[in-house]
Amino acid sequence: MTEDEKVAQISKILARWSPVANDQAAAIGLSDYEVEAEDILWAMKLNRYSVKKAVSEVLQQAFLIEVDDSELERFGGEIEAVLAKR
């Protein structure tokens, strides 16, 4: 799986999750989570973060939100499954 394919899949998972409230997403013009998906992959590579740590850090910093632990567990697991594919 290429980096672009990984970004696309992670972006779809984040969009389905929609951790940013709809009104906040509209206010900042968020249409997809492609930038955040790229940032998650970079955080994992540069900082050697786990998937869940990278997702949590990127979303908290990008949107100034607290990530729900149960949702992070669920969607982080889906992202881990995508990254496990070759």
C-alpha positions as CSV (number, residue, x, y, z in Angstrom):
1,M,0.0,0.0,0.0
2,T,1.5,3.4,-1.0
3,E,1.6,6.4,1.3
4,D,-1.1,8.1,-0.8
5,E,-3.3,5.1,-0.3
6,K,-2.7,5.0,3.4
7,V,-3.5,8.8,3.6
8,A,-6.7,8.2,1.7
9,Q,-7.8,5.4,3.9
10,I,-7.0,7.2,7.1
11,S,-8.8,10.3,5.9
12,K,-11.9,8.2,5.2
13,I,-11.8,6.7,8.7
14,L,-11.4,10.2,10.3
15,A,-14.2,11.6,8.2
16,R,-16.5,8.7,9.3
17,W,-15.5,9.3,12.9
18,S,-15.8,13.1,12.6
19,P,-14.1,14.0,15.9
20,V,-14.6,17.7,15.2
21,A,-18.1,19.0,15.8
22,N,-20.0,19.9,12.7
23,D,-20.3,23.6,13.5
24,Q,-16.6,23.8,14.2
25,A,-15.8,21.9,11.0
26,A,-17.9,24.3,9.0
27,A,-16.3,27.3,10.7
28,I,-12.8,26.2,9.7
29,G,-13.7,24.9,6.3
30,L,-12.9,21.3,7.0
31,S,-14.0,19.1,4.1
32,D,-11.8,16.1,4.7
33,Y,-9.1,15.0,7.0
34,E,-6.3,14.5,4.4
35,V,-3.9,16.9,6.1
36,E,-4.5,15.3,9.5
37,A,-4.0,11.8,8.0
38,E,-0.6,12.9,6.6
39,D,0.3,14.5,9.9
40,I,-0.6,11.2,11.7
41,L,1.8,9.3,9.5
42,W,4.5,11.9,10.0
43,A,4.1,11.9,13.8
44,M,4.4,8.1,13.8
45,K,7.6,8.3,11.7
46,L,9.3,11.3,13.3
47,N,8.3,10.8,16.9
48,R,8.0,7.0,16.8
49,Y,4.4,7.4,18.2
50,S,2.0,4.6,18.3
51,V,-1.0,5.0,16.0
52,K,-3.3,6.0,18.9
53,K,-0.8,8.5,20.3
54,A,-0.3,10.0,16.9
55,V,-4.0,10.3,16.2
56,S,-4.6,11.8,19.6
57,E,-1.8,14.3,19.4
58,V,-2.6,15.4,15.8
59,L,-6.3,15.9,16.5
60,Q,-5.7,17.7,19.8
61,Q,-3.2,20.1,18.3
62,A,-5.0,20.7,15.0
63,F,-8.5,21.3,16.4
64,L,-7.9,22.0,20.1
65,I,-10.2,19.2,21.1
66,E,-10.1,16.4,23.7
67,V,-10.3,13.0,22.0
68,D,-12.7,10.5,23.5
69,D,-10.8,7.5,24.7
70,S,-13.4,4.9,23.6
71,E,-13.6,6.5,20.1
72,L,-9.8,6.7,19.9
73,E,-9.6,3.0,20.7
74,R,-12.2,2.1,18.1
75,F,-11.0,4.3,15.2
76,G,-7.4,4.0,16.1
77,G,-7.8,0.3,15.8
78,E,-9.3,0.8,12.3
79,I,-6.3,2.9,11.4
80,E,-3.9,0.3,12.7
81,A,-5.6,-2.3,10.5
82,V,-5.1,-0.1,7.5
83,L,-1.4,0.4,8.3
84,A,-0.9,-3.4,8.8
85,K,-1.9,-4.0,5.1
86,R,1.0,-4.3,2.7
